[in-house]
């Protein structure tokens, strides 16, 4: 299980960076910092705004 | 820097519900001993991010193990408080949610508390890595 968890974590790194850049651009520095500190927030924000961001 | 962050999350029911749902799912998986979603920064670099250890610390806090929770991550009470407010925002009606959001907005505007919390969390993470990085990594991995 830890190997699977690590693989999922690694696979999510690239989308994490893409969404994090969008988060900084769209919502500003404070939300961007929160996105770094809490990756879950970054992904949820990206998921909710996927259509408007074209991602 | 924009002063208001948390109030905007509280005012958005969809976002509050999604964050609460994902957090509860993640905490539930971690509590049940299944693997939770692992941090991409930790998986890629081997270095824990500032939020690593927060899930287990929050669970320890919920079990009443305050000392253990604070050893794992000192911001567990803050996360628990934030999740409680987000849960309230998710279940409250539109008027009550707007009132709650407005109260938090005023507090954020006056004190910049969210920005200070995030900066303090960054400083806490830096200090943990600098002072005893190996123990920190062993604790959260």
Backbone of each chain as ProteinMPNN parsed JSONL, in Angstrom:
{"seq_chain_A": "XXXXXXXXXXXXXXXXXXXXXXXXXXXXXXXXXXXXXXXXXXXXXXXXXXXXXXX", "coords_chain_A": {"N_chain_A": [[0.806, -1.233, 0.0], [1.898, 1.36, 0.803], [3.606, 1.792, -1.361], [1.87, 2.085, -3.515], [0.534, 4.385, -2.656], [2.648, 6.177, -2.774], [3.156, 6.161, -5.515], [0.773, 7.259, -6.487], [0.988, 9.771, -5.364], [3.285, 10.707, -6.693], [2.378, 10.693, -9.343], [0.511, 12.686, -9.192], [1.955, 14.971, -9.055], [2.677, 16.554, -11.358], [0.117, 17.524, -12.446], [-0.508, 18.926, -10.118], [1.389, 21.012, -10.011], [0.715, 22.382, -12.381], [-1.93, 23.23, -11.827], [-1.437, 24.725, -9.571], [0.058, 26.893, -10.548], [-1.92, 28.123, -12.097], [-3.63, 28.78, -10.017], [-2.182, 30.705, -8.559], [-2.094, 32.677, -10.557], [-4.812, 33.283, -10.995], [-6.052, 33.722, -8.465], [-4.319, 35.012, -6.759], [-1.555, 35.754, -4.455], [-1.942, 34.887, -1.771], [-3.868, 32.792, -1.85], [-2.388, 31.133, -3.474], [-0.192, 30.48, -1.848], [-1.565, 29.09, 0.138], [-2.324, 26.989, -1.443], [0.122, 25.714, -1.884], [0.736, 24.887, 0.687], [-1.42, 23.271, 1.294], [-2.16, 20.813, -0.579], [-4.478, 19.539, -1.22], [-6.465, 21.519, -1.321], [-5.638, 22.895, -3.608], [-6.136, 21.005, -5.631], [-8.894, 20.634, -5.372], [-9.851, 23.195, -5.939], [-8.944, 23.412, -8.585], [-10.432, 21.345, -9.727], [-13.076, 22.239, -9.387], [-13.003, 24.538, -10.914], [-12.301, 23.667, -13.411], [-13.48, 23.794, -16.007], [-13.643, 26.557, -16.631], [-10.977, 27.201, -16.598], [-9.885, 25.763, -18.577], [-8.532, 23.287, -18.176]], "CA_chain_A": [[0.0, 0.0, 0.0], [2.688, 2.588, 0.769], [4.16, 1.994, -2.714], [0.764, 2.62, -4.311], [0.326, 5.762, -2.202], [3.762, 6.973, -3.298], [2.945, 6.298, -6.961], [-0.326, 8.223, -6.672], [1.567, 11.08, -5.027], [4.189, 11.112, -7.782], [1.568, 10.961, -10.539], [-0.257, 13.921, -9.023], [2.859, 16.132, -8.952], [2.612, 17.425, -12.544], [-1.127, 18.324, -12.39], [-0.451, 19.825, -8.959], [2.151, 22.214, -10.395], [-0.067, 23.11, -13.392], [-3.07, 23.894, -11.171], [-0.882, 25.707, -8.63], [0.394, 28.086, -11.333], [-3.218, 28.763, -12.406], [-4.168, 29.318, -8.761], [-1.453, 31.96, -8.31], [-2.487, 33.671, -11.563], [-6.231, 33.663, -10.9], [-6.541, 34.096, -7.138], [-3.349, 35.819, -6.031], [-0.465, 35.144, -3.686], [-2.404, 34.236, -0.54], [-4.453, 31.505, -2.235], [-1.284, 30.319, -4.004], [0.556, 29.94, -0.699], [-2.43, 28.058, 0.725], [-2.258, 25.851, -2.363], [1.38, 24.995, -1.64], [0.659, 24.29, 2.021], [-2.481, 22.267, 1.328], [-2.344, 20.383, -1.974], [-5.884, 19.15, -1.383], [-7.19, 22.725, -1.726], [-5.263, 23.17, -4.995], [-6.835, 20.079, -6.52], [-10.339, 20.898, -5.324], [-10.065, 24.446, -6.686], [-8.761, 23.077, -9.998], [-11.545, 20.49, -10.145], [-14.288, 23.06, -9.462], [-12.858, 25.549, -11.978], [-11.65, 23.037, -14.572], [-14.046, 24.255, -17.274], [-13.284, 27.955, -16.906], [-9.521, 27.317, -16.756], [-9.476, 24.89, -19.698], [-7.528, 22.291, -17.772]], "C_chain_A": [[0.833, 1.275, 0.0], [3.276, 2.872, -0.612], [3.092, 2.603, -3.619], [0.506, 4.088, -3.958], [1.406, 6.683, -2.76], [3.596, 7.212, -4.796], [1.848, 7.314, -7.268], [0.19, 9.639, -6.41], [2.452, 11.61, -6.14], [3.404, 11.495, -9.029], [0.828, 12.287, -10.422], [0.63, 15.172, -8.997], [2.714, 17.1, -10.133], [1.293, 18.217, -12.577], [-1.145, 19.303, -11.222], [0.256, 21.131, -9.344], [1.362, 23.06, -11.394], [-1.193, 23.91, -12.724], [-2.559, 24.977, -10.212], [-0.519, 27.019, -9.353], [-0.883, 28.866, -11.667], [-3.794, 29.44, -11.163], [-3.5, 30.653, -8.409], [-1.938, 33.053, -9.267], [-3.902, 34.193, -11.339], [-6.608, 34.267, -9.554], [-5.537, 34.887, -6.304], [-2.431, 35.008, -5.118], [-0.969, 34.331, -2.493], [-3.005, 32.86, -0.838], [-3.361, 30.568, -2.761], [-0.474, 29.686, -2.886], [-0.261, 28.843, -0.017], [-2.396, 26.794, -0.136], [-0.994, 25.037, -2.194], [1.278, 24.22, -0.322], [-0.366, 23.167, 2.084], [-2.82, 21.879, -0.111], [-3.796, 19.999, -2.265], [-6.72, 20.337, -1.881], [-6.919, 23.028, -3.2], [-6.063, 22.289, -5.957], [-8.34, 20.326, -6.532], [-10.661, 22.163, -6.115], [-9.955, 24.182, -8.189], [-9.925, 22.269, -10.548], [-12.817, 21.338, -10.329], [-14.217, 24.039, -10.642], [-12.259, 24.986, -13.268], [-12.163, 23.581, -15.913], [-13.602, 25.664, -17.625], [-11.776, 28.11, -17.16], [-8.999, 26.536, -17.963], [-8.346, 23.938, -19.3], [-8.21, 20.923, -17.605]], "O_chain_A": [[0.508, 2.204, -0.74], [3.433, 4.029, -1.0], [3.37, 3.519, -4.392], [0.29, 4.923, -4.837], [1.131, 7.812, -3.164], [3.855, 8.308, -5.294], [1.973, 8.124, -8.186], [-0.13, 10.577, -7.14], [2.394, 12.787, -6.496], [3.712, 12.486, -9.69], [0.548, 12.938, -11.429], [0.127, 16.294, -8.925], [2.638, 18.314, -9.94], [1.32, 19.44, -12.719], [-1.727, 20.383, -11.321], [-0.229, 22.219, -9.035], [1.329, 24.286, -11.29], [-1.389, 25.092, -13.006], [-3.187, 26.025, -10.065], [-0.759, 28.109, -8.835], [-0.932, 30.09, -11.544], [-4.368, 30.526, -11.242], [-4.17, 31.607, -8.014], [-2.165, 34.194, -8.864], [-4.162, 35.388, -11.475], [-7.392, 35.214, -9.496], [-5.89, 35.384, -5.234], [-2.514, 33.783, -5.023], [-0.486, 33.229, -2.233], [-2.691, 31.881, -0.161], [-3.402, 29.361, -2.524], [-0.11, 28.512, -2.956], [0.274, 27.8, 0.358], [-2.434, 25.676, 0.378], [-1.014, 23.815, -2.34], [1.68, 23.06, -0.231], [-0.198, 22.214, 2.845], [-3.642, 22.516, -0.771], [-4.276, 20.116, -3.393], [-7.575, 20.179, -2.753], [-7.832, 23.37, -3.951], [-6.595, 22.765, -6.96], [-8.981, 20.238, -7.579], [-11.632, 22.198, -6.871], [-10.771, 24.667, -8.972], [-10.357, 22.472, -11.683], [-13.542, 21.17, -11.31], [-15.226, 24.33, -11.283], [-11.769, 25.737, -14.113], [-11.382, 23.802, -16.838], [-13.231, 25.943, -18.765], [-11.351, 29.036, -17.852], [-7.825, 26.635, -18.322], [-7.343, 23.81, -20.002], [-7.548, 19.941, -17.269]]}, "seq_chain_B": "XXXXXXXXXXXXXXXXXXXXXXXXXXXXXXXXXXXXXXXXXXXXXXXXXXXXXXXXXXXXXXXXXXXXXXXXXXXXXXXXXXXXXXXXXXXXXXXXXXXXXXXXXXXXXXXXXXXXXXXXXXXXXXXXXXXXXXXXXXXXX", "coords_chain_B": {"N_chain_B": [[-0.947, 42.307, -0.971], [-3.807, 40.245, -0.991], [-6.105, 40.471, 1.648], [-8.209, 38.895, 2.414], [-9.056, 35.597, 2.622], [-10.002, 33.165, 3.825], [-12.643, 33.842, 4.361], [-13.7, 34.079, 1.811], [-13.709, 31.44, 1.041], [-15.538, 30.401, 2.845], [-17.826, 31.69, 2.039], [-18.457, 30.472, -0.309], [-20.385, 27.939, -1.043], [-20.154, 25.554, -2.534], [-17.394, 25.16, -2.708], [-16.713, 25.008, 0.025], [-18.123, 22.699, 0.772], [-16.893, 20.79, -0.868], [-14.217, 20.862, 0.04], [-14.559, 20.098, 2.724], [-15.722, 17.542, 2.378], [-13.653, 16.16, 0.989], [-11.616, 16.358, 2.88], [-12.752, 14.956, 5.058], [-13.014, 12.422, 3.928], [-10.329, 11.804, 3.444], [-9.307, 11.919, 6.082], [-10.837, 9.89, 7.187], [-9.965, 7.625, 5.735], [-7.285, 7.59, 6.541], [-7.621, 7.208, 9.295], [-8.79, 4.699, 9.306], [-6.72, 3.156, 8.61], [-6.181, 2.675, 6.006], [-4.463, 3.658, 3.007], [-4.103, 7.123, 2.816], [-4.518, 9.956, 0.636], [-1.44, 10.615, -0.755], [1.067, 13.127, -0.16], [2.073, 15.134, -2.905], [4.461, 16.58, -2.989], [6.077, 15.47, -0.988], [6.209, 12.845, -1.972], [7.606, 13.211, -4.361], [9.993, 14.544, -3.691], [10.878, 13.656, -1.239], [11.007, 15.28, 0.861], [9.078, 16.559, 3.439], [6.089, 18.517, 2.993], [4.856, 21.739, 4.2], [2.376, 21.067, 5.262], [2.413, 18.391, 5.823], [1.724, 15.624, 7.909], [-0.347, 16.732, 9.2], [-2.864, 15.48, 8.966], [-2.72, 13.108, 10.526], [-2.1, 14.307, 12.932], [-4.414, 15.795, 13.415], [-6.273, 13.727, 13.675], [-5.256, 12.517, 15.969], [-5.722, 14.548, 17.763], [-8.504, 14.587, 17.762], [-8.923, 12.191, 18.999], [-8.232, 12.844, 21.481], [-5.606, 12.896, 22.197], [-3.683, 15.106, 22.931], [-1.011, 15.944, 23.367], [0.484, 14.213, 21.705], [-0.634, 14.921, 19.274], [0.198, 17.595, 19.01], [2.91, 17.188, 18.872], [3.167, 15.89, 16.453], [2.1, 17.791, 14.636], [1.877, 21.182, 15.107], [-0.169, 22.75, 14.181], [-2.547, 21.452, 14.163], [-4.871, 22.009, 15.854], [-5.655, 24.415, 14.657], [-6.317, 23.638, 12.056], [-8.432, 21.94, 12.637], [-10.279, 23.754, 13.691], [-10.663, 25.353, 11.422], [-11.782, 23.482, 9.661], [-14.132, 22.929, 11.024], [-15.477, 25.379, 10.801], [-15.733, 25.465, 8.006], [-17.358, 23.258, 7.634], [-19.639, 24.15, 8.914], [-20.275, 26.25, 7.166], [-20.9, 24.751, 4.958], [-23.241, 23.433, 5.661], [-25.016, 25.349, 6.557], [-27.763, 27.626, 5.899], [-28.237, 29.96, 3.093], [-28.362, 32.698, 4.054], [-27.377, 32.62, 6.732], [-24.866, 31.569, 6.19], [-23.723, 33.638, 4.703], [-23.661, 35.587, 6.687], [-21.856, 34.434, 8.51], [-19.598, 34.307, 6.851], [-19.223, 37.033, 6.468], [-18.579, 37.932, 9.049], [-16.124, 36.606, 9.449], [-14.741, 37.754, 7.351], [-14.517, 40.42, 8.196], [-12.904, 40.074, 10.464], [-10.607, 39.056, 9.242], [-9.897, 41.215, 7.615], [-9.313, 43.123, 9.522], [-7.297, 41.991, 11.132], [-5.579, 40.495, 9.539], [-5.304, 37.787, 9.861], [-5.293, 35.279, 8.522], [-3.229, 35.451, 6.624], [-1.087, 35.823, 8.37], [-1.188, 33.387, 9.755], [-0.55, 31.576, 7.707], [2.031, 32.415, 7.089], [3.265, 31.943, 9.547], [3.002, 29.202, 9.651], [4.69, 28.49, 7.548], [7.127, 29.388, 8.619], [7.291, 27.732, 10.877], [7.512, 25.228, 9.675], [9.97, 25.566, 8.314], [11.699, 25.914, 10.495], [11.414, 23.423, 11.792], [12.522, 21.718, 9.869], [15.105, 22.77, 9.733], [16.101, 22.576, 12.35], [15.75, 19.908, 13.299], [15.683, 18.03, 11.037], [15.809, 15.307, 10.194], [14.428, 13.855, 12.16], [11.962, 15.051, 11.927], [11.223, 14.321, 9.311], [11.138, 11.547, 9.638], [9.062, 11.38, 11.414], [6.767, 12.197, 10.023], [6.613, 10.596, 7.794]], "CA_chain_B": [[-1.489, 40.956, -0.793], [-5.217, 40.21, -0.605], [-6.214, 40.117, 3.06], [-9.327, 37.985, 2.679], [-8.935, 34.294, 1.985], [-10.883, 32.165, 4.423], [-14.034, 34.288, 4.219], [-14.15, 33.77, 0.453], [-13.993, 30.0, 1.012], [-16.764, 30.186, 3.612], [-18.949, 32.236, 1.284], [-18.691, 29.632, -1.484], [-20.87, 26.664, -0.489], [-19.617, 24.432, -3.314], [-15.993, 24.98, -2.308], [-16.693, 24.559, 1.43], [-18.58, 21.304, 0.798], [-15.871, 19.945, -1.5], [-13.05, 20.773, 0.936], [-14.976, 19.289, 3.885], [-15.897, 16.155, 1.936], [-12.347, 15.563, 0.702], [-10.877, 16.255, 4.148], [-13.345, 13.869, 5.847], [-12.652, 11.166, 3.255], [-8.909, 11.59, 3.695], [-9.142, 11.605, 7.51], [-11.45, 8.581, 7.401], [-9.052, 6.602, 5.193], [-6.104, 7.551, 7.404], [-8.032, 6.63, 10.581], [-9.086, 3.282, 9.119], [-5.466, 2.458, 8.328], [-5.955, 2.591, 4.562], [-3.604, 4.783, 2.644], [-4.771, 8.348, 2.402], [-3.876, 10.508, -0.546], [-0.131, 11.048, -0.256], [1.479, 14.472, -0.588], [2.918, 15.064, -4.103], [5.79, 17.153, -2.723], [6.809, 14.444, -0.234], [6.442, 11.7, -2.853], [8.583, 13.543, -5.393], [11.276, 15.035, -3.193], [11.274, 13.036, 0.029], [10.953, 16.323, 1.895], [7.666, 16.852, 3.737], [5.619, 19.892, 2.776], [4.448, 22.322, 5.489], [1.137, 20.472, 5.771], [2.577, 16.952, 6.072], [1.546, 15.231, 9.309], [-1.543, 17.391, 9.751], [-3.999, 14.54, 9.05], [-2.544, 12.257, 11.709], [-2.166, 15.174, 14.115], [-5.829, 16.121, 13.638], [-6.923, 12.514, 14.195], [-4.805, 12.355, 17.357], [-6.44, 15.577, 18.529], [-9.896, 14.126, 17.888], [-8.926, 11.078, 19.965], [-7.918, 13.42, 22.786], [-4.163, 12.799, 22.456], [-3.256, 16.472, 22.6], [0.449, 16.018, 23.325], [0.912, 13.52, 20.489], [-1.091, 15.732, 18.135], [1.046, 18.781, 18.874], [4.236, 16.719, 18.461], [3.086, 15.617, 15.015], [1.945, 19.074, 13.94], [1.314, 22.166, 16.048], [-1.299, 23.469, 13.597], [-3.744, 20.59, 14.146], [-6.064, 22.72, 16.354], [-6.053, 25.434, 13.671], [-6.999, 22.922, 10.968], [-9.719, 21.451, 13.156], [-11.151, 24.931, 13.756], [-10.998, 25.757, 10.048], [-12.703, 22.479, 9.105], [-15.425, 23.117, 11.691], [-16.121, 26.537, 10.166], [-16.098, 25.079, 6.636], [-18.507, 22.357, 7.748], [-20.781, 25.023, 9.214], [-20.615, 26.96, 5.928], [-21.479, 23.788, 4.009], [-24.592, 22.99, 6.056], [-25.894, 26.483, 6.881], [-28.521, 28.225, 4.808], [-27.518, 31.057, 2.432], [-28.246, 33.923, 4.874], [-26.471, 32.354, 7.854], [-23.523, 31.396, 5.63], [-23.219, 34.976, 4.365], [-23.344, 36.273, 7.954], [-20.606, 33.829, 9.0], [-18.537, 34.759, 5.945], [-18.995, 38.469, 6.701], [-17.871, 38.054, 10.339], [-14.729, 36.181, 9.23], [-14.142, 38.761, 6.454], [-14.157, 41.581, 9.015], [-11.751, 39.679, 11.296], [-9.438, 38.951, 8.36], [-9.521, 42.569, 7.184], [-8.769, 43.87, 10.66], [-6.107, 41.383, 11.75], [-4.79, 39.738, 8.547], [-4.974, 36.555, 10.592], [-5.012, 34.151, 7.631], [-1.886, 35.638, 6.082], [-0.15, 35.567, 9.47], [-1.2, 31.936, 10.021], [0.18, 30.902, 6.634], [3.449, 32.743, 7.255], [3.729, 31.234, 10.747], [3.123, 27.791, 9.275], [5.928, 28.377, 6.758], [8.254, 29.541, 9.549], [7.293, 26.52, 11.704], [8.041, 24.151, 8.814], [11.392, 25.844, 8.089], [12.409, 25.64, 11.753], [11.435, 21.971, 12.026], [13.483, 21.137, 8.936], [16.448, 23.25, 10.038], [16.575, 22.162, 13.677], [15.852, 18.459, 13.39], [15.055, 17.59, 9.794], [15.673, 13.843, 10.099], [13.348, 13.419, 13.051], [10.725, 15.574, 11.329], [10.883, 13.474, 8.16], [10.766, 10.225, 10.163], [7.783, 11.512, 12.119], [5.621, 12.389, 9.122], [6.562, 9.618, 6.681]], "C_chain_B": [[-2.946, 41.038, -0.344], [-5.353, 39.724, 0.838], [-7.238, 39.012, 3.313], [-9.151, 36.68, 1.912], [-10.006, 33.344, 2.524], [-12.356, 32.548, 4.259], [-14.566, 33.964, 2.825], [-14.448, 32.281, 0.304], [-15.309, 29.7, 1.722], [-17.998, 30.655, 2.843], [-19.33, 31.389, 0.075], [-19.079, 28.224, -1.014], [-20.269, 25.445, -1.202], [-18.192, 24.102, -2.859], [-15.908, 24.436, -0.875], [-17.088, 23.093, 1.524], [-17.506, 20.372, 0.235], [-14.66, 19.772, -0.585], [-13.376, 19.887, 2.13], [-15.076, 17.814, 3.506], [-14.562, 15.468, 1.708], [-11.545, 15.371, 1.986], [-11.412, 15.103, 4.996], [-12.993, 12.503, 5.249], [-11.192, 10.802, 3.56], [-8.655, 11.203, 5.16], [-9.701, 10.218, 7.816], [-10.543, 7.454, 6.926], [-7.832, 6.458, 6.097], [-6.45, 6.88, 8.73], [-8.265, 5.129, 10.461], [-7.835, 2.468, 8.789], [-5.228, 2.226, 6.848], [-5.051, 3.754, 4.183], [-4.471, 5.973, 2.275], [-4.091, 8.82, 1.134], [-2.522, 11.065, -0.107], [0.299, 12.369, -0.902], [2.377, 14.389, -1.822], [4.325, 15.59, -3.874], [6.655, 16.127, -1.986], [7.143, 13.258, -1.128], [7.557, 11.983, -3.849], [9.961, 13.851, -4.812], [11.775, 14.318, -1.937], [11.285, 14.026, 1.177], [9.479, 16.64, 2.18], [7.313, 18.304, 3.464], [5.157, 20.462, 4.123], [3.198, 21.693, 6.088], [1.262, 18.993, 6.11], [2.477, 16.652, 7.571], [0.279, 15.803, 9.918], [-2.728, 16.424, 9.908], [-3.888, 13.703, 10.317], [-2.628, 13.079, 12.991], [-3.622, 15.522, 14.451], [-6.576, 14.922, 14.203], [-6.541, 12.288, 15.653], [-5.537, 13.349, 18.263], [-7.895, 15.163, 18.763], [-10.01, 12.962, 18.878], [-8.593, 11.563, 21.375], [-6.446, 13.338, 23.148], [-3.501, 14.127, 22.068], [-1.736, 16.553, 22.433], [0.999, 15.393, 22.033], [0.556, 14.346, 19.241], [-0.157, 16.926, 17.912], [2.482, 18.397, 18.496], [4.249, 16.466, 16.952], [2.992, 16.907, 14.206], [1.225, 20.072, 14.841], [0.074, 22.869, 15.501], [-2.574, 22.624, 13.526], [-4.977, 21.301, 14.718], [-6.58, 23.77, 15.374], [-6.832, 24.77, 12.535], [-8.38, 22.443, 11.417], [-10.733, 22.598, 13.237], [-11.607, 25.362, 12.371], [-11.992, 24.779, 9.427], [-14.087, 22.6, 9.727], [-16.187, 24.276, 11.047], [-16.569, 26.206, 8.736], [-17.309, 24.154, 6.636], [-19.775, 23.165, 8.014], [-21.239, 25.742, 7.944], [-21.294, 26.029, 4.921], [-22.923, 23.442, 4.364], [-25.555, 24.151, 6.345], [-26.666, 26.948, 5.644], [-27.786, 29.442, 4.254], [-27.314, 32.303, 3.309], [-27.256, 33.743, 6.007], [-25.03, 32.204, 7.356], [-22.903, 32.752, 5.287], [-22.847, 35.76, 5.619], [-22.015, 35.767, 8.512], [-19.42, 34.323, 8.169], [-18.182, 36.227, 6.206], [-18.233, 38.712, 8.001], [-16.388, 37.716, 10.15], [-14.01, 37.193, 8.339], [-13.673, 39.971, 7.261], [-12.924, 41.274, 9.878], [-10.481, 39.618, 10.437], [-8.946, 40.328, 7.922], [-8.815, 43.329, 8.298], [-7.411, 43.317, 11.109], [-5.142, 40.736, 10.761], [-4.42, 38.36, 9.091], [-4.618, 35.388, 9.662], [-3.599, 34.253, 7.051], [-0.839, 35.35, 7.158], [-0.056, 34.082, 9.775], [-0.365, 31.195, 8.974], [1.681, 31.172, 6.758], [4.045, 32.023, 8.463], [3.921, 29.748, 10.446], [4.401, 27.559, 8.453], [7.161, 28.459, 7.658], [8.413, 28.29, 10.418], [7.912, 25.354, 10.932], [9.551, 24.331, 8.59], [12.211, 25.499, 9.338], [12.506, 24.14, 12.025], [12.467, 21.297, 11.124], [14.914, 21.508, 9.321], [16.972, 22.668, 11.353], [16.73, 20.647, 13.8], [15.122, 17.813, 12.213], [14.81, 16.091, 9.739], [14.517, 13.338, 10.946], [11.986, 13.848, 12.487], [10.273, 14.675, 10.181], [10.425, 12.097, 8.635], [9.387, 10.257, 10.812], [6.592, 11.539, 11.158], [5.552, 11.379, 7.975], [6.162, 8.243, 7.197]], "O_chain_B": [[-3.284, 41.798, 0.564], [-4.788, 38.695, 1.209], [-7.146, 38.284, 4.302], [-9.105, 36.68, 0.681], [-10.807, 32.796, 1.768], [-13.209, 31.687, 4.045], [-15.737, 33.618, 2.667], [-15.33, 31.896, -0.464], [-16.095, 28.865, 1.274], [-19.08, 30.085, 2.982], [-20.404, 31.57, -0.499], [-18.223, 27.424, -0.639], [-19.923, 24.446, -0.572], [-17.835, 22.942, -2.656], [-15.132, 23.522, -0.596], [-16.471, 22.326, 2.264], [-17.244, 19.304, 0.789], [-14.136, 18.667, -0.447], [-12.579, 19.029, 2.511], [-14.577, 16.945, 4.221], [-14.346, 14.345, 2.162], [-10.878, 14.351, 2.163], [-10.634, 14.354, 5.587], [-12.711, 11.551, 5.976], [-10.871, 9.659, 3.886], [-7.891, 10.281, 5.444], [-9.123, 9.465, 8.599], [-10.369, 6.451, 7.619], [-7.394, 5.345, 6.387], [-5.67, 6.075, 9.239], [-7.977, 4.373, 11.389], [-7.888, 1.242, 8.7], [-4.21, 1.653, 6.461], [-4.895, 4.71, 4.942], [-5.44, 5.852, 1.525], [-3.192, 8.156, 0.618], [-2.455, 11.89, 0.805], [-0.065, 12.673, -2.038], [3.358, 13.646, -1.802], [5.278, 15.109, -4.487], [7.824, 15.94, -2.321], [8.248, 12.72, -1.05], [8.363, 11.103, -4.151], [10.979, 13.461, -5.383], [12.963, 14.373, -1.617], [11.54, 13.66, 2.324], [8.722, 16.954, 1.261], [8.125, 19.205, 3.673], [5.079, 19.716, 5.099], [2.983, 21.777, 7.297], [0.318, 18.398, 6.63], [3.075, 17.347, 8.393], [-0.126, 15.413, 11.013], [-3.499, 16.531, 10.861], [-4.842, 13.6, 11.088], [-3.155, 12.619, 14.004], [-4.012, 15.54, 15.618], [-7.411, 15.067, 15.096], [-7.379, 11.917, 16.475], [-5.919, 13.02, 19.386], [-8.44, 15.374, 19.846], [-11.048, 12.769, 19.51], [-8.661, 10.8, 22.338], [-6.063, 13.669, 24.27], [-2.855, 14.244, 21.026], [-1.238, 17.154, 21.48], [1.858, 15.967, 21.363], [1.337, 14.448, 18.295], [0.227, 17.228, 16.782], [3.191, 19.186, 17.871], [5.219, 16.788, 16.266], [3.708, 17.093, 13.222], [0.101, 19.829, 15.281], [-0.658, 23.512, 16.255], [-3.559, 23.027, 12.906], [-6.048, 21.207, 14.118], [-7.786, 23.991, 15.268], [-7.871, 25.271, 12.105], [-9.359, 22.531, 10.676], [-11.901, 22.426, 12.89], [-12.774, 25.693, 12.162], [-12.933, 25.191, 8.748], [-15.097, 22.4, 9.053], [-17.384, 24.172, 10.78], [-17.648, 26.614, 8.308], [-18.174, 24.243, 5.765], [-20.831, 22.911, 7.434], [-22.436, 25.835, 7.674], [-22.144, 26.453, 4.139], [-23.738, 23.187, 3.478], [-26.77, 23.956, 6.375], [-26.269, 26.694, 4.507], [-26.823, 29.913, 4.861], [-26.233, 32.892, 3.313], [-26.397, 34.596, 6.23], [-24.09, 32.654, 8.011], [-21.722, 32.991, 5.54], [-21.862, 36.499, 5.635], [-21.162, 36.549, 8.93], [-18.381, 34.704, 8.708], [-17.015, 36.616, 6.173], [-17.357, 39.575, 8.066], [-15.511, 38.438, 10.624], [-12.825, 37.465, 8.531], [-12.577, 40.486, 7.042], [-12.022, 42.101, 10.006], [-9.416, 40.073, 10.857], [-7.743, 40.58, 7.863], [-7.861, 44.07, 8.064], [-6.495, 44.076, 11.426], [-3.997, 40.455, 11.117], [-3.342, 37.841, 8.806], [-3.735, 34.593, 9.983], [-2.868, 33.264, 6.997], [0.176, 34.707, 6.887], [1.034, 33.568, 10.027], [0.42, 30.306, 9.304], [2.499, 30.274, 6.558], [5.181, 31.551, 8.417], [4.868, 29.12, 10.919], [5.099, 26.563, 8.641], [8.118, 27.703, 7.487], [9.532, 27.84, 10.666], [8.725, 24.598, 11.465], [10.313, 23.368, 8.669], [13.27, 24.878, 9.25], [13.555, 23.646, 12.44], [13.198, 20.41, 11.564], [15.821, 20.679, 9.249], [18.145, 22.311, 11.456], [17.723, 20.161, 14.342], [14.097, 17.15, 12.373], [13.751, 15.643, 9.3], [13.728, 12.5, 10.508], [11.002, 13.112, 12.562], [9.101, 14.312, 10.085], [9.458, 11.542, 8.115], [8.641, 9.279, 10.76], [5.539, 10.971, 11.448], [4.549, 11.313, 7.265], [6.065, 7.295, 6.418]]}, "name": "protein", "num_of_chains": 2, "seq": "XXXXXXXXXXXXXXXXXXXXXXXXXXXXXXXXXXXXXXXXXXXXXXXXXXXXXXXXXXXXXXXXXXXXXXXXXXXXXXXXXXXXXXXXXXXXXXXXXXXXXXXXXXXXXXXXXXXXXXXXXXXXXXXXXXXXXXXXXXXXXXXXXXXXXXXXXXXXXXXXXXXXXXXXXXXXXXXXXXXXXXXXXXXXXXXXXXXX"}
